[in-house]
Amino acid sequence: MTGVGDAVEHPLDTEGESAAWVALPASVRARIVQWAADVVGTAAPRDLSPALQKVARFAPVKRARRAGQVLADAAQHDEVFRAMLAEHAARLDLDGRPDPAA
């Protein structure tokens, strides 16, 4: 039983975040989910949430397709994972391929 004031509010679970994600074009959301699948495959398990650790066990080609929603949720709400995604994106060229200069 919870009393008044006992509710725990997660600072990132806001309608604004979800609206911002939904406002992105589908192709951008798909690219972010694919990057998230790539990052999960290379990250140390200790750096991933339990849900992402399960996703990391999937075959690389199946991660984005089978766990797209888990990856999208992590990209939206997990600050550490979002930082890993940003580092990954920074190492890519404009076409999304690994930048040899990075």
Summary of the structure (lengths in Angstrom):
residues: 102
radius of gyration: 15.4
end to end distance: 53.1
largest distance: 56.7
contacts: 236
relative contact order: 0.14
helix: 64%
strand: 2%
